[in-house]
Structure formats: C-alpha cells, structure tokens
C-alpha cells in the first residue's frame, strides 16, 4: 500500500503495560495505534511494559493497523532500553517524545537503525526546528503533542485553539514539505462529542491526516471526520469525468458546479477517490 494512501484518521494511544487494553486494540476500527511506554506507564512498570508489549506485538492480530511504539526520551533512565527493545519488536515505527532538533532523531537512529521514526512535536524548540526534523531521512510522521505544548507556551485552552495556531502551522508546513504523515493532538474531554467533532473538522480543514485519541469512544467521530464525505467523493468523480471529457474533445476548460476544473483539482480528486477505496477495503477486511 502506498504510504500516502494509507489512512491515519484515528491514531489511538494504548498503554504498553496493560494486557487487556493491548488485546482490545486488536478489535477497534482504528487506522493506527501508538503503543505507549512513556506517559501511560508508571516508573516502576517501565521494564515490565517493554516485555508485555513485545509479547503482544509478537502474537500479532493487529491486522492493517499501523503499529507505532512511543518510547521514553533518551534523556531518561528508560529511553535507551526502550529503543533497544523496540528495535526487536514487531512494530512499524518508533515514536520519540519531545523532539527538539534533528540531532535528537540522529541519536535514536543510532540505536534503532533503519526503522522509521515518528516525532512528538510538543516543545517550543521543536516548533522552531520543525523543518530540520521533518527533513531527516528516517522521519516518517509528526504527532502533535498539544497538551505539553500548551503547558510550555503557557497558553489557555480555547475551542478555536488560536494560541496554538502558529505551532500547528509550522509543523504542518514542515510535514507537507517533506511528504510526512502528520496527526493532530488529542481532545481531552473524551465524553464531549460535539467538541471533538468541531476540533476534528478544524484539524481536517487545516490539512492534518488524522487525530490522536485517548479513548475508544472517540474513534467513530474521528474516522468520519477525516474520511472523504459522500459529497466530496461525488464531486471528485464529476470533476475527473468533466476534465477527461473536455480533454478528449479538445476543448479548453472543464467546468463543474460553475467552477473551473484544472489539472490540480483532478490530482486532488484522484487522491480522494484512492483514499476512499483504501478505507472501504480496510473496513471490508
């Protein structure tokens, strides 16, 4: 599957230390899972969590879900052991917290080899160095850590997330420039469905590929928000048909719904249809 066609609508955090949660994740309709060895695991459980997670991933059963392991920072007492363990796990990528520069990614790559790396973008330094981090040859995706970022920026939480817009925009620009996946931060009020839907809509319109989640109850809303809508699919088909018909007839301009359709619109339309097809295939599987 083309990495750019693979959906990342819903990316659920799962504690790496909890057998029950690890098992339940095999049945959830999420596109990716972040198996967490960092914030979700108490200090005295760190070593056990590595072994628990390694066994769960070796057992498999996660299907087409992308398996990402978040380790502790390399500046902690657990980070290096985490990185060495993940290198031997049946995982698709390793996620490094609090990435501040490309040098942090180099330090992890020295341990994990050619394994794809994702970066938690959650510090002011990371925002300022986003372009350099994104350009690292092993970098595959950004995860926005909006809670830590808001803490460091000393912002207040607002429904419009205006205080975070500069940071979100810098990371989006860096990720898109390098062709990376980028997923939005979590929505903390997991019982607030309307608030989650609104933040998903905002993130989707900004260009995020999906959203990180803290609870399975958030999955359906997020999957719906970041998937092509029926109206988008219908428009995409009509744009492609009109453009191809205009080309075949040697005419100059294709028009759909009173708007000119250019080649760039057709490229986007084909991407929408391809994504919709992949989502349908994943649901069928």
N, C-alpha and C positions, 0 to 999 in steps of 0.2 A: 504494500500500500504506500502511495506517495505520502511522505510525512506532512505535506501541506494540505492534503485532502483528508487526513485523519482528523476527526473532530476532537476538540478538547473543551466541549461545552461545560461539562461538570468534572471538577477535579477535587475529590473528597479526601480530606485528611483522616487517616486511621492510625490509632496508637499501635506502634510496633510491638508492644508488650502484652496486648490483650488477645488471647486466642479467639474468644467469642466474636470480637469485632473483626478480626482478620478473616474468620470464616464467613461472617455475614457479608463482607465486602465482595465475596465471590458471586453473590446473587443480586447485587444492586446495579441498576441501569446507568452506571457512571462511565464516562469515557476514559478517565484516568484516576489513579489512586496515588496519593502521597502517603507512603508508609513512614510514620514519624518516629524517629529515635530521639528527637530533640525536645521540644516544649511539652509534648504529650506524655513523656516518660519521666518519672521521678528519678532523682540522682541514684538512689540505691537499687534501681531496677535497670539501669542502663546496660550492664553487661548481660543480664538475662534477656533483655529485649532483643539484643542482637541475635541470640541463639533462637529465640522464639520466632522472630521474623524470618531468619534464614530457613528454618524448617517449614514455615508456611509457604514461602516462595518456592522451595524445592518441591513441595507437594503439588503446587500449581492450582489449576482450577479457576484462574482469573480471566481466561478467555482472551478477547481482544483488548481488554483494558490495559492501558499503558501503566507500567509499574515503576514508580519513582520513589526512591528512598531518601528521606531527608536525614542527614547526619547532624551530629553536633559540630559546632565550629572547631576548626583545627587549633584554635587558641584555648580550647578547653581540655580537660584531662581525658575526655572520652572521644574527641574528634578523630584522632589518628586511628584508634582501634576500630571506630565505626567505618572509616574509609577503607581500611584493610578488609573488614568483613564484607562490606558492600561489593567490593571487587570480586568476591567469590559467590555472591548471591545471584539468583535468577531474576535480576532486575533489568529494566530498560535504561535507567538513568540514575544518577546520583544528584541530589539537591543540596547545595551548600548554603547555609544561612548567612545573613549579614555580609554579603559580598560587597567589598568596598572598592576593589580595583581588580584589574586583570591579573595582578600578582597573586591574589588570593586563589584565583582559578588555576594558575600555574602550580601553586603549592598542592592543591588537591589532585591535579592531573599527574603530578609526580608519584602519587600513591595509587591512583585508580587507573592509570594507563590511558587507553583509548576509549574508555567508557564515556558516553555522552554525559555532559554536565548541564544542570539547570542551576540558576542563581536566584536566591531570595533577594529581591530588591527592596530593602527596608531601612536604609540608613541615608542620611544626607550625603555622605561621601559616595555611596553607591549611585545616588541620583546624578551627582556631578561627573561621575566616571562611567555612566551607563554606556556610552558609545564604545569605549575601550573594552568593557566587559563583554558587550554583545559581539564584538569582532573576534573574540578568542576562538581559535579553530575548533575547539571541543564544545563550545557553548551551543546548546540546543533550545533552551527556553528560559523565559523570565517568569517568576512568580512574584506578584506584588504582595509585600508584607505590610499592609496598610495600618495595622494596629501599632506595630513597632515604629513605623514611620511617623505616624501621628504623635506618638509619645516623644520622639526625638525632636520633632518640629514644634512641639508644644501647641498644637492646634486644638481647636474644639471640633467635636463631631457635628456635622451638619448634613441634612439629607442631600444637599446638592454637591457635597464634597469639594466645595470651592477651595478650601485651604490646601487640598492635595492635588489640584489640577496641574500645577507646574511639574510636580514629581511624576504623576501619571503620564503626562505628555512627554517628558524627557525619555522615559522608559519605552513608551510606545514608539517614538521616533527611532530610538536605537534598535529596538527589536525588529521593526519593519525594515529598517535599512539593511539588516543582515539576514532577513528571512527567518527569524526565530518565531517560535510559538510564544505568546505572552498571555498569561491569565491574570484576571483581576483578583483583588484581595477578598477576604471573607466578609460576610454580612453577619454581624454578631447576634442580632435579635432573631434567632432561628425560627421563632413562632410568628414573626411578623411577615406574613406572606406578601402583603401589598408593598411593604418597604423593600423586601428582597426583589420583587418583580421590577420595581422602579429602578433600583440600583443595577440590576441586570440589563435593563433597557439602556441605561446610561452607558454602561461598560461596552455593550454591544455596539452602540452607535459611535463610541469613541474608537473602536477598532480592536478591542480585546477578543481573543479567540474563545474565551470562556471565563469561568469563575471558580475560585477555590471555595470549598464548602466545609462547614464544621459539623453538619448533621444530615443524615439521610433524608430528613423531611424536606430539605431544600432542593433535592435533585430534580424533581419533575418540573418545577418552575424554571430552574436554570436551563435544563435541557430544551425546554420550549422556547425560552428567550433567545438562545444562541443558535438555534436551528433556523434554516430558511423557512419563512412562513409560506403558506399556500399562495398568498398574493405575490410574494417575491418569486416563487417558482413559476407561477403563471406568467408573470411579466418577463422573466428570463427566457422562457420558451418563445414568447411572442417576439421579443427583441431579436433572438437568433434567427427565427423564421423570416422576419421582415428584412433583416440585414442580408441574409443569404439570397432571398428573392430579388432584392434590389441589385445585388452583385450579378446575379445570373442574367438579369435583364439589361445590365449595363447602365442602369440609372445611377444618379449621383448620390442621393440622400435617402436613407430609410427613416421613417417616422412611425413611432408607436405612442399612442395616447397624447398626440400633439407635441411630442418631444423627439428631437433628432437622436438617432441611434448611430453612434460611431463605433469604431473597432474596439476602443477601450471599454465600452459598455458591453460588447459581446464577450470580451475576455472575462469580465466580472460575471456575466450571465452564465457562462460555461462553468465557472468556478462554483457558483451557487448550485447548479444542477448536479455537478460532481459531488459536492458535499452532501446534498440531499440523498443521492444514491447511496453513498457510503453509510449514512445514518440509517437508511432503510435496511441495508444489508446487515448492519450490526444488530439492529432490532430483531431481524429475522433469525439471526444466529443465536 
